[in-house]
Amino acid sequence: MIKEFIDRYYLDPIKQDSGYTIVNTLTYAIIFVIAIWLIYEHFFRKSKVIINREFAKSLLGWIIFGGSLRIIRDLNIITSDYLVTPFIYILVFIISFMALLAALRLKKTRKIKLLHTWGFAGYALSAITIAAVITTPKTLNISSFLFIYAIWFTWFILLLQIKKHIPRAKKFLSNWNIAAIMAHLLDATGTFVALTYVYANATFENEKHVLGRTFMEYLETNSILLINGSGSWIMFALKLAVIPLALWAIDKYSENETENKFLKMIIIILGLGIGIRNSLGVLIYS
């Protein structure tokens, strides 16, 4: 019975890349929270690693690498299950963390900027994986790919206008908070464009995450407020309901600036990595 339980809720979803259930979602969430706490307590806090603009620029390359590496699995260039959640998070973390340790050592001993070592490595790996994706014999869906980023840019302009014209929002919409919201809006935009306009006969079943799939199922089975037969627009509402609330809680309850930026960094990684994967998935879809 234990083997059947593990196969059904953990191994089969990975092998079949079929998405998440309530059981494995809760399990991964618990493990993720514990891992994040350990990383913060035993590395960022004790080592006094500064999370600043240079660190964020360097990290971006690794986020792009993680998102594009996942597409390598979708294209069957590499068929390993280690490129499926949760293993891909572990794999990218190990590679990036080892590179970060080496880069921090070089920064301390040779005064070499983090962006020139750790950042360069992340962007170089990103370039390699993206090159592998776009050079695979396929017709690239460029118009839909650009449509995703056009919508995403529109959201960015809207956030800037809200920050400019609504005094109460100005303090909350810091650069880090805008980055976190925009990261998850890229995820939402990719899902919306893919399920609404790109994938033929797409339904809520194509959404792999439990919460989004549940809301889409309700909308689509009850024919409520659908766009082109899809309820995937609900992802925008979910993201805008959850992410700002999480950021507000971090701003209110975080003990110091390092903890504040670390938690927001995690939120950015989760949204942007999936968003990049979604947009690249649309690009290669045919």
N, C-alpha and C positions, 0 to 999 in steps of 0.2 A: 504493500500500500504506500509506503514511503517513497519507493522508487517511482511508482505511478504518479504520485503527487508532484515529485520533483520534475519528472518528464513533462507532465501536463502544464505546469505553471512556470517552469524555468527553462528547461532544455529545449522543448519543442518550439516555443516562441522564438528562441534564438536561432535554431536550425532552420525554421521555416520563415523567419523574419516577419512574423505575423502580427507583431505589435504587443501591447501590454494588457494585462488583466489587473483587477484590483489587488490580487494577491502579490504578484511580482512587483507591481508599482509601489505598494506599501513596503515591501521588503527592501527594494532598491533605495527607497527614500530614507529608510532607517539607517541602512549601511552608509548612504551618502552623507547624511547629517553627522554620523559618528566620524567618518573619514575627514570631513571638513573641519570638525572641531579639533581632531588630532593634528591636522596640518597647521591650523592656526596656532594652537597652543604650543606645539613642539617645534615649529619652524618660524612662522612669521612673527610671533610675539617674542620668542626667546632670541631669535637671530636678529631681531629689529630690522627686518627687511622693509625698506621704504616703498610704499605703493604710490608712485607719483606718475606724472605724465610720461616719462621715459619708460617706466615699467609697463604702463598701459599700452604704449606704442609697440613695445617688444612683445607683449602678450598677444596682441592682435594677430601676429603672424602664426602663432601656435593655434589660435582659435580657427583661423582659416584652414590651417593644415588638418585639424581634426574634422571639420565639416567636409572638406574635399576628400579626405581619406575614406570617409563613409561611402562616397559615391563610387570609389574604386570597387567596393564590394557590390554595389548595385549593378555595376557594369560587368561584373564577373571577371574583371581583370585579375583580381585576387579573390578567391572564394572562401577564405578563412572566416570561421565564426568569430574570430577575435576582432573582426571589424564590425561586429554587431553589438549594440548595447546589451549588457553593461561593459563588456570586455574592451570596447574601443575607448571608453573613458579611461579605463585603467592603463591601457597601452599608451595612449597619448600622454597621460599624466606621467608615467614612468620616463618616457623619452624626454619630455619637456622639463621635468624636474631634475633629471640628471644633467641636462644641458644648463639649467639654471644654476645648479651648484657649481659647475665648472666656470660659468660666466661670472658668478659672484666672486669666485677665487681670483679670476683674472682682473676683475675690477679692483679688488683689494691689493693685489700684488703688482699689477701692471698699470693700474689706473685706466683701464679700457672701459669705455661706456658699455652699459648693458645692451643698448640698442645695437651696438656694433658686433656683439657676440651672440647673446641669446636671441635677440631680435632678428639678426641676420639669419641665424640657423632656422628659425621658424618660418621666415618669409621664403627662404631657399627651398625648404621642404614643401611649402605651399605651392610654389611655382612648379615644382616637379609633379606633384599630384594633380594640379589643375591642368598642366600640359598633357598628362596621361589621359585625363577625362576628355578634354576637347579634341584630342587627336585620335581618339577611338573612332573607327568608321561608323559615324552616325550623322543624321541630318540634325544640325543644331537648331533648337527652337528659340531663336534670338529674340523675336518679337515679344513672346511671352516672358522671357527672361528680363527684358528691358521694361516690360509692363510692371513687373514686380517692383523694380527699383524706382519706377516713376511714382507708384502709389506710396512706396516707403518714403521717398523724398517729400511727397505731399504731407505725410504725417509729420515729418521733421519741421517743415515750414509752419504747420499748424501749431506745433508745440512752441516754436519760437515766438509766434504771434500771441499765444496765450501768456507766455512769460513776459512779453513786452507790454501787453495791455491789461493784464489782470494782476494788480499789486500783490494779492494774497498768494498767487502762484509763483511769483518771482523767486522767493527764497527757496521754495520746494524744488523748483526746476533748476537745480544746479547742474553743472556739466556731467557729473557722475550719474545723477538721477535721469537726466535726458538720455544719456548713453544706455542706461539699463532699460528704460522704456522703449527706446528705439530698437534695441537688440531683440526684444520680444515682439515688437511690431513687425520686424522682418520675418520672424517665425510665422506670425499670424498672416502676413501678406503672402508669403510663399504658399501656405496651406490654402488660403482663399483663392488665389489665382489657379493653383493646381487643380483643386477639386471643383471649382466653378467653371473654368474655361478650358483647361488643358486636357485632363484625363478623361477619356471617353467613358460615359456611363458611370462616373464616379458617384459614390454615395458616402454616407457617414462611415461605412465599414472601411473605407480607405484611410480614415484617420486612425493612427495607431495608439494615441494616448486616450486613456479612459475618460477623463473629464470632457475633453473636446468631443469625443465620439458620442458620449451620452447626450450632450446638448444637441449635437447635429441630428442624432437619431430622433429626438423628440420633435425637432422642427420639421424634419423631412417626412416622418411618418404621419404627422398631423397637418402637413402642407401649410405651415405657418411661415410667412415672411421669407420665402425662398428667392434666391437669385439664380436664374438659369437652372432651376430645379435643385439647387444646393443650399444647405444651411450653414456652409462653412464660414460665412461672415461673422458668425457668433464668436469665432476665435478672437476677433478684435475686441468684442465686449468683455470676454473672459480675461484677456491680457490687461485691458485698461481697468478692470475691476480688481485684479489680484496684484499686479506688479506695483502700482503706486501705493497700495496699502502696505505691501511688504517694505517698500522704501521708506514710507512714513514711520513704520515701526523701527526700522534700523536707525533712522535719524533720531528717533525719540529715546531708544533704549540702548544703543551701542555705548560702550564704556569709554572709547577713545577713537581718535581719527583712524588709526590703523585697523581696528576692528570694523569700523564703519566702511572703510574703503574695501577691505577684504570681503565682507559679505556682499557688497554691491558688485565686486569683481566676479564673484561666483554667479550672481544673477545674470550678469552680462554674458559670461561663458555659456551658461545653459541656453539662453535665448539666441545668441548670435551664432553659436555652433550649429544649432538645428536650423536656423534661418538660412545660413550659407548652404547647408545640405539641401534644404528645400528648393532654393533658387537654382542650384546646380542641377538638381533632379529635374526641374522643369526645362532647363536648357538642353539636356540630353534626351528628353522624352521624345519619342517618335511613334 
